[in-house]
């Protein structure tokens, strides 16, 4: 597939994270072309972990295992495959997870609860239990420190319909010590997260225990991965994991009320938001990146529901694809969101140009600058409900025939 026109010029140069090793490996899961389809990350002993997982009631076997392992609060390995989601695969799916974890434990000598598996790809197709397990010894020989090209190798190994690998990093200062946050994600379709994205893995050297790490990640997720949508479909495999190797030289952060968490949280927010927006920019068939800002709602939750209703509207998304300044579709979406709205208080702007207010189109409205804005790649829609102080921003993309082309032949 051609690279998305919204893609960054190149994969970013990510800084090293002490205590992390990465590898990409080909297990031959689905893809006919020679490409890696397994990513392995190994963390030094003592690393803490946080995760946010899909709330789908048809979640994959790896999701259930990660949820159970998260209570332990520690991590030694991530084993992730692309091409098959291992979802709705019954007992065979559980056996596959068991075999993968057992093989990892044998190689590392760690606890089973310190292994976090994940799978992404086609739903409902069982794999041989040892498909990954038998290739892990060779995969482990490829492990290298998380620096330089290793980041991109890891990012590419988990891609499915993605057209480019996605990476991001940020730094923070704790007790005068610089700590680093870096990671990668995959996602292009089936993106309407009810927790996180399809798959995202973020690493840090910060010396932070499980509980505060989890608090930071959960908060960051709401403002990033839970604020994007490509097609309104939540995946069975959505997984976001944050691993802390605790190698940085600052005093440990053990509690969620530690004021030193603020700077770290800001860095995690930045990385998560960057990765989330890259997923939208790689939306299947996308040609436009759309930001929707809602203000004046009854609450932040109400504002978000309104924004997501606009973002998920096929009529709004196809209007964007067709570069049609059809603002009536935005009005309609607001009205069916289920949240309180008043015709005479609603104000809608596109590209900074106010279109409607006081219950109707503004007098003298000139569509020309809005039409010109719609021809660009970056589209801004602003909706002021005029009722309260609730605000939210979400990001989406247009809906083109390319989306149909990709998903109409996904299994072939």
HELIX and SHEET records of a PDB file:
HELIX    1   1 UNK A   61  UNK A   70  1                                  10    
HELIX    2   2 UNK A   90  UNK A  108  1                                  19    
HELIX    3   3 UNK A  112  UNK A  114  5                                   3    
HELIX    4   4 UNK A  133  UNK A  135  5                                   3    
HELIX    5   5 UNK A  136  UNK A  140  1                                   5    
HELIX    6   6 UNK A  149  UNK A  157  1                                   9    
HELIX    7   7 UNK A  210  UNK A  223  1                                  14    
HELIX    8   8 UNK A  225  UNK A  227  5                                   3    
HELIX    9   9 UNK A  261  UNK A  281  1                                  21    
HELIX   10  10 UNK A  300  UNK A  312  1                                  13    
HELIX   11  11 UNK A  314  UNK A  321  1                                   8    
HELIX   12  12 UNK A  328  UNK A  335  1                                   8    
HELIX   13  13 UNK A  368  UNK A  374  1                                   7    
HELIX   14  14 UNK A  401  UNK A  408  1                                   8    
SHEET    1   A 5 UNK A 115  UNK A 122  0                                        
SHEET    2   A 5 UNK A  77  UNK A  84  1                                        
SHEET    3   A 5 UNK A  38  UNK A  43 -1                                        
SHEET    4   A 5 UNK A  20  UNK A  25 -1                                        
SHEET    5   A 5 UNK A 144  UNK A 145 -1                                        
SHEET    1   B 5 UNK A  48  UNK A  53  0                                        
SHEET    2   B 5 UNK A 239  UNK A 244 -1                                        
SHEET    3   B 5 UNK A 199  UNK A 204  1                                        
SHEET    4   B 5 UNK A 177  UNK A 186 -1                                        
SHEET    5   B 5 UNK A 166  UNK A 174 -1                                        
SHEET    1   C 6 UNK A 360  UNK A 361  0                                        
SHEET    2   C 6 UNK A 353  UNK A 357 -1                                        
SHEET    3   C 6 UNK A 347  UNK A 350 -1                                        
SHEET    4   C 6 UNK A 378  UNK A 384 -1                                        
SHEET    5   C 6 UNK A 289  UNK A 297  1                                        
SHEET    6   C 6 UNK A 390  UNK A 397 -1                                        
END                                                                             
